[in-house]
């Protein structure tokens, strides 16, 4: 027993020494990051609930049933089996140790054994998944492509070792009479039955060897965990607790430097704008990188990755983590020490954060600029990593400090600066959409009043696309007609509107965003705007979620929300059947970013004659049209086209009418359908349109005039 | 050039040439057309210049041609021109310096203005002489307004959107310009930016952004093979070839010939759109064109809202007829004015 005690304590000390050193390094590395913006510990209740549901409830993991259930079993196995570690250590000191009070209860024995079996079953599932999705065979389609495969198998093997050594010594304990549980521990009893014929002495030895082996395995595993991606078992709960709530989607954070927002009118000398080096990330960013478990759920959903582009959210986070760890000796060294560092470390420290491969860049520009900020990765990530925030922060540095970004986007920025809209049409063109409507649209200021009159319920924010893009103009007109029909008084700003700045912000041009947004907030506040309705998902996100950052708080609704309410209240009656097979594409900035999934579907459901079919990827797992993240304004030259991939999915439902609720999506899908028609892969009659257009057809009946006839170029 | 020192009111024009040491080009004729309104004009040519070119400069109003040589002209294209203009400006105190609004021109003009501590007006479309010096016309706020701008300090520097100017030649009886040679040396401090290499782009689209005539094709062209119709029209009109976003996507025209939001922004005097529906994205690249002519099958195509002249019909019928008509008229007119003026 003495030998067993000494050996047990010796390996414990060694393991804790090794693990402790690593943990200290990781902690110091995290400390080199910038201060985080305020609010990360606010709303403790929400944060606690997030930990309860996402860590203990495994909410996000369980979105995928089989791997989720397997992980659930292994996670709870680790929690429950802490009891066996206590028992194991106890047995070092006292052979027949049991946990006080509950230590001999049958239910505890049963629970422990149940989870030993459950963990083994979980490991079997993991192994099958990993074999079936072996990237060597399935290539980029595997979500494990690019992940560290060897270490992952080692982890599975180590957990397996923990389980079988547990069963071994527990079975031996049954036979030596030192087992705490007279009843309930069914698996240990079964192993005991197997080992009994070996005799008492053999079981005595097996007990000691098993206990030492089990503790040795657990402690080795501890060391492996802190040196590998498996670190998530310690940091994931922390990362979930400190993540943006309710989720890292919707608004982008303003530019923070050292935990304080940067004043773009008078930036400080030492302000860090965006992320130009790994140490520019906040400690929360570094925590994100440390938490990534390389599971690849993000990658499996990423529109860029799924169209053969180099961006994988997983590989991006892994790249940043590996760089942070490799640069750690440099970051943690003092000025004098740095000179003595090895060449490799100095070379790592000299790598640009964003740059081409031959310049040693950590993140390739093509990776950075492939992101559509659709949020599929953030939605999927079981440990709440904030991919989009990191990508946009790196873009901010590239745009604002380096002036390095896809040159096609220059036109958009220049037009926003000069004309207030991305196409450079100017303020005068903003009222052209209303020409020919059978009624007057009220424009602010036309009656000589500077403020929105009391009889006006909604300010209709038309948006650049809504007033300038030919398809989106149809949506604006449809909405205006429907509001008129329902007797909702509304008004527009006319030429006083400018772009909300969404595209500039997603591109990383925060300065321009701030300028445009401040101007709009000023206009809206001066007009006394309270309730705003918008047709563009991007305008919606900016107005509803981002303008409050600049002192503009309004009640913003998307037109699909307002219209579905008007239909529900009986103020709009979709009486005429629209005989069509219809599908609906969830705009990312309406759906995933803002959780508006039902209103557009309710609208389509209210229209008689509509035969509605969902696309395979819908709601939270909707696949981007390819226009978000300012990608609308860039060329897509790598891989296959995102919009065509999504168009094919829409066409596969057999739809004659592909609907969406955002002008960007409609542009992209219209392009896709036109291309497929040209290739003979889509029927000539297929149309792309806004949900409101379908409602208008039903409310108004068959058209007498040609207005709004589809013009597919 | 010492003899010119006492003469007041000279105007400097920086000559642009096709390629290195090639002939002068349309933008230069346009600059000279404006410059001669302001005073006796000096055409500043970098590098060697042949007699035919000198005669042409004279036809468009240059009284003096200043041929500048500098051993490192080719290696430091921008710096050498900046040094040349600064040197000449110091010697002559001209009324104005006119440079074309291309990418290189903007850089040179900006640097010259800083060196001379002068005011600059960029992207002007017309210049006339006012009571207090030259007054330039300039579109602002995306063309919503035209403003007249003058320079109150130093020697006024103007960059001109030459495609907005119609070059007009003088009577054939103008005197030959006088020639001056000037050698300059580059001080070390201007040698920061050096030309590393010169890469030829794929053919014609190189001058797309400054072309006076642009012929562009879109989805309505139908196929890559049919896209040669666009080339034929461009050849007949002496214009540059472009394509819509879709045409570039489908590989019918090179990427660098794409016109629109994500492609090039063109400002021709004539824009001919063949089978282009004219989405707002496309319009972002051509809305400042002088005259827009569109041919498309779909009468509801938005391009017809911005077109000055629209033809609804099948391209494959309309374009061959157009080509035949252009050739017929060409054959009739044996133009006696310089070959470059033919298309404007």
Interface residues (C-beta under 8 A of the other chain):
Chain A: X408 X409 X411 X412 X415 X418 X419 X422 X423 X424 X425 X426 X427 X428 X465 X468 X469 X470 X633 X634 X635 X637 X667 X671 X674 X675 X678 X706 X709 X711 X713
Chain B: X141 X142 X143 X144 X218 X219 X220 X246 X249 X250 X255 X258 X261 X262 X263 X265 X276 X277 X278 X279 X280 X281 X283 X284 X285 X287 X298 X300 X301 X302
